[in-house]
Amino acid sequence: MRNSETARMYFDKMPERSVVSWNAMLSGYSLSGAAQETLRLFNDMLSSGNEPDQTTWVTVLSSCSSLGEPCLAKSIVRKLDKLNFRSNYFFKTALLNMHTKCGNLEVAQKIFEQLGVYKNSVTWNAMISAYARVVDLSLARDLFNKIPERNTVSWNSMIAGYA
């Protein structure tokens, strides 16, 4: 039996689950690359009446990003809107990453601009990489020229775009 199966067995036997136990199981699936299972469990969490917290949402957005499905991203955003979710920096970074990987660059760019002084190498590189992937090298280069600190990811994104 795999570790995730054992974890799920114990999770399913729990008489009562808190947001912490849901997050532990969701994170385990997400970190092991089981994005579909993460999203199935998240839907179970919602249908059981448990309220997701910011950690839950960041994990779900991360799994959504790995799938790169625009319809799924829109569905998650609709759920967030319905709940009037108050986001923080980590959440916005995960949301930006999800939108870049799902090809929603206009929305990602808005989130990027909203981050203002809270932009970091992850957010800069997500945008550079996204524009390079869709071969908008002019925008990728503009961001690359503005990034406060270039790293290997920044350089590789540009090289890949031009290659």
N, C-alpha and C positions, 0 to 999 in steps of 0.2 A: 504494500500500500504506500502511495506517495505521501509526502508530508502534508500537502494541501488537502488530500483526501482525509487524512487523520485529523487535521485541524477542523475540517468541515464536520466530521463525525462528532467531535467534542462540541463544536458550536451548535449543531442541531440538537444535542442532548441538553443544552443549557435550559434550565427552567425559566429563566428571565434574562433578557439581553438588554444591555445599555448601549448608548451610542459608542462607547469605548469598545465593547465587544464586536459590534458591527464594523467599526473602523478597523479593528485588528484583522478581521476576516477579509474585508474589502482590500486592505493594503497588502495582505498576503497574496491574494489573487493577482492584484495589479503588479506587484513586484516580480511575480513569477511569469508575467506575460500573458496571463489568462484574462484578457480584456473582456471578452464576451461573458465569462463567468462573473467578473466584477460587476458588470452592468445588470446581469440577471439577479445577483444578490442585492444590488442597490434597489431594484424594483421590488424585491421581497421586503426590503427594509421599509420602503415607502408604504407598501400595502399593509404592513403590520402596524402602521401608525407611529413608528419611530421617527423622530425628527433628525434629519442630517445636520451636522455642524460643518464648520469650515474645513476641517480635516477630511470629512466625508466627501465634500464637493471637490476638493483638490484631487483626491484619489480618483473620483469618477471622471473628472475632466482629463486627467492623465490617461486613463484607459480609453476615453473617447479619442484623444489625440493619436494614440497608437493605432486605432482603427481607421482614422482619416475619412470618416463618413459624414459628409455635410448635413444630411437629414438627421442623423443622430445628434450632431452638435446643436442643430436648431431645436430639437426636442428637449435637450438638456437646458438650453437657454430659456425655453418656454416654462419649464418647471421652476427655474430660478425666478423668473419674472412673477409667476403665480404666487410664490412664497415671499415676495418682496425681500429677497435675500440681501443682506448687507455684506459687502465684500471687503476683503483686505488685500494687501499687496501680493501675498502668495497666491491668493485666489485669482486675482487679475492676471498675474503672470501665467498661471495654468490656463486661464480662459484665452489669453492671447495666443499661447502655444497651440491650443486646440484649434482655434480659428485659422492659424497659419497652416497647420497640417491638413485642415479640411478645405483649404483653398478660399476661405472667406477673408481675403486680404483687406478689403475695405473696412470690415468690422475690426480686424486685428490692428489696423493702422489707427483707428479711433481709440482703442484701448491703449495702444502704445503712447499716443499723445496724451491721454488722460493720466498716465503714470508720471508725467512731468519729471521731477528730480529723482523719483524712485526707480528710474530705469537702471538696469544693471546689465552685465554682459549677457545674461540669459535672454533678456528681452530684446536687446540690440541684435544678438546673433539669430534669434528666432525670426526677426523681421528681415535681416539681410539674407538669410538662408531661404526664406519664403519667396522673396522677390527674385533671387537667383534661380530658384526652381522653376518659376514661371517665365523665366528668361526676360525679366524686366531689369536688365543689367544697369540701366541708368539709375533707377531708384535704389537698387542694391548698392551701387557705387556711391551714391549720395550718402546713404546711411553709413557705409563703410568709412567714408571720409569724415563723418561727424562723430563716430563712436569714440568715446573718451579713451578707451583702452582696448586695443586689438589683441586678440589671442589666436590660438591655433584654429579654433572654430571659425572665427571671422575670416581669416585668410583662406581656409579650406572652402568656405561657402563661396567666396569670390572665385577661387580657382575652378571649383566645380561648375559654377555658372558660366564661366568663359569656356571651359572645356566642352 
